[in-house]
Amino acid sequence: MSSKKIETVELGTGGPRVGVQGLGCMGMSFAYGPTDADEARATLERALELGVTLYDTADMYGMGENEKFIAPFVQAHRDEIVLATKFAIALDPDDPTKRIIRNDRAYIRQSVEGSLKRLGVDEIDLYYMHRRDVRVPIEETVGAMAELVAEGRVKHLGLSEVTGSELRAAQAVHPIAALQSEWSLFSRDIEDGVVPAAAELGVGLVPYSPLGRGFLTGAFVSADKELSQDDFRRHQPRFTGDNAAANVALLDPIRKIAEARGATLGQIALAWVQQRAAAHGLAVVPIPGTRKRTRVEENTAATGIRLTEQELAVLEPIAAEVAGPRYADMSFTSAGRD
């Protein structure tokens, strides 16, 4: 069992130095059905052994439960890791079954206090605006976030699912270390405007769902048959009906490359994302989510794979052929506002 550590990179100009691959912690206690808590905790430790230092959570993952879950690990390794969490998605007070987006100053201050308490830390290393509330000027939101930096509650600022123009407006107020958005062989809409803006401004990219929420691993054929009732992917357009059947066929070229290299489909998909750094001239630190040690070992091994120009050419057409949007409601994504 290898314990070779992955390489590191500075996440954005003046941002934190982290492993070139991070870990998405959401699924350890939210969204993907039943979990083995002991195995998930062991996965956090194994990731650190392999050089993963960026750990990503959010206050809305289980309405605070995910932050509480990773808190003991965070506290035990506080000086070794970069802790990222997010604010902006809240329950509608008039209908707790619905979620709303809030970017106002009062809510930001309320949110950071809650996250600090649940995580048991004095400072958050990377604090993201999770989604954009278009009712609040982004300059006001980032200004409120900048106050947290000045007060020593937050070290670096991040944004999620913003457009290139929104990123430029935010950067004019305070340096943004990282932009988090979906980016994978199945989802490349950010390459039109968001990625060039980030490269121009020296902002790092943190791709979430770099494995297409698991679809790119080849593990699924039918969400209805293979996913538990409380797995949110049962409601994702790409996982259902005719879309799922069409998307399964798109895995064939990935599978051929993986078989020729003795790798897994997921490793090829991750290697493609990792190589976006060289392709676009910016730091790229994907955060594949997993709750199993074997998966984090597989995922980090992908950082050592360099795809050839011929292989990249074979993979190039896939995104344009994907059936279904990445969310049923795209209005809360950067693509929905571009």
N, C-alpha and C positions, 0 to 999 in steps of 0.2 A: 504493500500500500504506500503510494508516493506521498511525501509531504513537501514536495518542491513548491515554493511559494511563487505566486504570480507576480508579474512586474507591477510597478506603480506609475502613476501619472498625476500631474497637477490638474485638478478639476477646475478649469477656468483660470483666467489671469488673476493671480493672487488668491486663488481658492485653495482648499485643503488638498494635500497629497493623499491619494487613496490607491488601493489595488485597482487594476484595469478592469476588474469585474466586481460588482457589488452583489448584495443579496436583498431581494425583495422579501419582506417578512409577513406580508399580508395574509397569505394562505395558511400560516401557522395557527391562526385562530379566527379566520374570517373568509367567507366567500366560496371556498372550494370543498365544502362538505366536511365530514368527520376527519379528525386529525389525531395523531399519537403525540401527545404533549412531550413525553420523554424523548422521543426520537427527534422532535422539532428542536428541543433544547440542545440535544447532541449535535444537531446540524449547525446550529449557531457556533458552537465551539469548533467543529471540524472546519467550517468556513474560515474562521480566524487562523487556524493552523495552516491553511493553504494560502494565506495572504489576502483574503477578503477583508477589507476594513470599512467599507461603506455599507451601513445597515439602514434599510429604508422602511419606515412605517408611516402611519398617519393617524390623526385623532379619530377619523371616521371609520377606521377598520375595526368593526365590532363596537363602535361608539366608545372607544378608549380601551377596549379589552386587549387589543394587540400591543399597544404601548405598555400596558401592565404586564403582559406576557414576557416581553423581551427585557423588561426593566432589570431583573436580577443579573442577566448577562451583561447588560450595558454597565451597570454599576461595578461588576467584577472586573471589567476590562476597559474602564473609562478612558485611560490614557492610550489605549491601543487602537481604538476604533473612531470612526467618524459617524456620528448619529444624525440621521435625517428624519424629520417628521414634517407634517403638513397641517394646514388649517384651511377652511373655506366651506366644507360641506357639512350642513347642519340639518337637524330634524325640524320640520315645519311645526311651529308651536300650535297651529290650528288643526294639523293633521299629522300625527306622529308616524304615519305610514309613508309620508312623503318627505323628500329631502329638498333643501333649498341651498342656494349659494350665497355666502356673505363674505364681503371683502372690506367691510367698514372697520374703522379704527377701534371702536368699542369691542367688536367681536374678535378682532385680532388679539387684543390685549387679554380678553377673557380666555381665548383659546390657548395662548402661550402659557398662561398660568396653569391651565388644566394639564397640558402636556408635560410641563416641568414637574408637576406634582406626581402624575402617573408614572413617569419615567424615573423619578427619584434623582434628578440631576439639577445642577444650578444653571447650566447653559446648554443650549442646543447647537450643535455644530453647523447644521444646514437646515434652514427653516424655509419651507416652500409655501407659496400660495397654490393650493391644490387645483382650484378651478377659478375661472374668471367671472366675476360679477360685473356685467357691463353697465350696471347702474352706477358704479363707483369708478371715477377716473383712476386709471392704473397708477398715475402719479401719486394720488392720495394713498392708495394701498401700500405702495412701496415706501412712501414717506413714513407711514405708520410702522412698517416693518423695520425701517432704518432706525427708528427710535429704540427698538429692541436691541439692535447692535450697540448703539451708544450707551445703553443701560447695562450691557454685559450679559443679557439673557440669551443672545443669539450671536454666533460668530459670523456666519455667511448666509446670504440670501439666495433663494431659488424660486423659480416659477414653474408652473406646469400647464401644458396645453395653451400657451399663448402664441399669437401670431408674430411674424417678424417685426411688424410695426409696433406692436405692443411691447415686445422685448426692447426695441430701441428706446421707446418712451420710458420704460422702467430703468434702463441702464443710465439714462440721463439724470435720474434722481439718486441712484445708489448702485454701486457695482453689484452685478448679478453673477454668482459663481457658476450656477448650473441651471439648465432648462431640462425639465423632465417631460417626455412625451413618448407616445407609442411609436416604435420604429422596429421594423422587422422585414423579412422577406415578403410578408403579407401586407405590410402597412408602411407606405413610403411617401405619404402625402406631405410630410414636413420638409421633404427635400426641395420643394419648390421655393419656399420663402423663408421658413424658420431656420433651416440649417445654414443657408448663406448668411443670414443675419447673425447667428451665433458665432460663426467663424469670423466674421468681420469684427465683432465686438469682443472676442476672446472669452466667450461663454462656453462652458463645457456642456455636452449633451449626455443625459442620463436616460437611455431608452428603457421604458418599462414594457412588459410583455414582449421581450425580444424573441420569445418562442411562440408567439401568437396564442398566448394563454394555454400553451401545451399542444396546440394543433400541429405545430411544426415538428413535434417529436414523433409524429406518426402513431400516437397512442389512441386516437379516436376515430371511429367510423360513424357512430350515431350517438349524439348527446342523449337522446331519449333512452337509449338502452345502456349506456356506459357511465352516465353521471348521476350522482345521488340527487334526490329531490331538492336539497338545499344548496346545490352547486349553481352559482349565478350564470354559468356558461350555458345552461339550458335555455336561457333567454337571449343569448347572443346570436345575432343573425348568421354569423359564419358557421355556427355549430348546429344549425337546424335545417331539416328538410332537404330540399334540392340543393341549397347552398352548400351544406355539409358534403353531399355526394360529389359535387363539382370540385370542391376544395381538396378533397382527399386525392383526386387525380393529379392535382398540382404538386403533390409531394414526390412524384416519380423521379424527376431530375435530381432532386435533393437526395433521394434514396440511392440512386446510381453513383453519385459522387461519394456518398458515405460508404457504400460497399467497396468501392475501389480503394478508399483510403483506410478501411478498417475502422471507421468511426461511426458514430450514431447520427441519425438525422438531426437531432438537437445540436450536436456539436458543429455540424456544418452550418446550421442556421445561426448559431452564436458566432462562429468564426466570421460569417458574412457581416454581422453587425459590428464586431470588433474592428474589422477592416474599413469601416466607414470613417474611422479616424484619419487614416492615410488618404482615403478618397476625397475627403472634404476639408482636410487641414484643421482639425480641432480635436480636443480631447473627447473621447466617447467611452463612457463607463456604463454598460448595460447592467440591469439589476434583475436577472432571472430569479423568479421565486421558486423556492422548493422547501420541503420540510423533511427531506431524507438525505442522510449523509452520502449515500451512493450517488445521488443526483448532483450534489454540490461538487463532488469529486469529478464527475463527468463534465459538468459545466465549466469548471475552472480549467480543465484540461484543454478545452476548446481555445483558450487564449494562446496556445502554442501552435495552432493550425493556421497556415497561410495559404489561402486559396489562390490558384493560378488564374491568369487572365482568361484562359479558356474556360475554367470552371465558373468564374464570375459571369462570363458571357452566357453560359447555360442558365444561370440563375436569374439573370437580368429580367426576363419577361414575366416572371411569376406574379409579381404584385398587380400588374395591369389586368390579370385574368382572374383575380380573386372574386368570388361571388359573395355579395353582401357587404355592408359597411362594418366598420369595427365596433360601432355602437348602434343600437336601434335609434337613439336620439343623438345625432352628431352636433347639436347646437352648443354643447358644452366643450367641444374640442376646438383646437386652432383651425382645423379644416372647415369647421362649421361657420367660422367668421371670416375666413379668407376670401 
